[in-house]
Structure formats: C-alpha cells, structure tokens
Amino acid sequence: MPFQDARGKLPLPAQGRRILNFGDKTQYGSQSKGIVLQTRQGGRVVSPCDGWVVYAGDFRSYGQLLIINAGGGYHILLAGLSQIDAQHGQFVLTGEPVGVMPSSGNNPDAKAQDNAPVLYIEFRKDQRPVDPEPWWVPSSRKVR
C-alpha cells in the first residue's frame, strides 16, 4: 500500500507517554517538528511502516538515528535509540523490531526520579516535516 494511503493504520514505534506533540513549543523555544514519547528503559522500538533503511547510526546529539524511506517522498526518523537492529539498505516491515531504547534516560529535562528515555519521531514529506498524527492507529493516539 502506498504510504499516503496508510493514514490511520500505523502503529506507534514504541509504547510510552507522549511528552511533546508536533508543533508544540520545545525547551529551546522553537516548534517541535515531530513527537516525543517517554518510553520504558530498554524498551523495544518497531518500524511504524514498511520501507527501506536509508540511515542507521549515530547522529549529532540525537544518539542512534534510524531513517526509513517509506516511499512517495516520505521519510520516518526515529531518534534516541541506544541500539539499532536494522542496517542501511535493509527493507523493514511495519511492526518489525528495529531498535532498543537506552537503559537510562536520554532526556536532558528529566528529573532525577524520572529518568526514562525518550524517543523522537518525525515524519517528512519531500524533506519537510509533517504532522504524524493522522497516520497513527486511533487506539495508539490515546495516552497510556
């Protein structure tokens, strides 16, 4: 199925509490270009869609970054992982495990008692960020 037809059908890549939505003001005063989920330590991350891995590795302050080409000009970015279980050039399927979250927090704003890691998720269409909200399965939009 073409990615643009997958609206309302994609699973979130990890379970967790959403702490930042697309367009929210970030700690740096800019608008968020994606969403941020607070996950459990060592949590499994799955591919939210079918696609080709075009980048898998360390990237600046993002930690381990995975970029999936979903086709039709869409790319999915997953950042904040401690381990990536997919390789550049590999085709991944929706729900396939692609990484693991850190065993300690990677959120610079977290309080000492709240040291859960965070996963950053960004959707891009033709190199521009787009709101990922319409793509998630309705039940995964709820706070858990």
Phi, psi and omega in degrees: 000134176300144185303319182298341177270359183270009180303132179078009185237356185265140176277149171298146182288345179206157175274144177166181181264126180286125180247351177207133178254164176302130178089348177294155176286130180274174178298341181263002176089359178263175178271139179292135179263005179204200176240157179234127177248132171273120186249177174277154180297133180072013182294149180280139177244133180245159177290130179281352183204167170285145175168176180265134176284119180254346174205137177210106179166186181291139178214112177043229182270005182282351187077216178282127183242134177238129177239126181246128174274110183270357180090163178066022181087003181264138173229143178246127178250132176236118184232151178107005180286155174262339182213135176248130182253027177225155183241154176308132179090350181280143173267127180246152180254155176305129179086355179286133178299130181234354180181180182226141177281159179298159178273357171220167186296148175236019181260111183295340180267358184291144174283160182304321182280351184239066188263040180280145178287161179237143177248126177261130182235125179227135174255136177232139175238119182050046175070012177244135178298139176231154179293120181281349187309316182295344183274338186287147172301135184311320182292335181276355178281342182282149175286134180252000000 
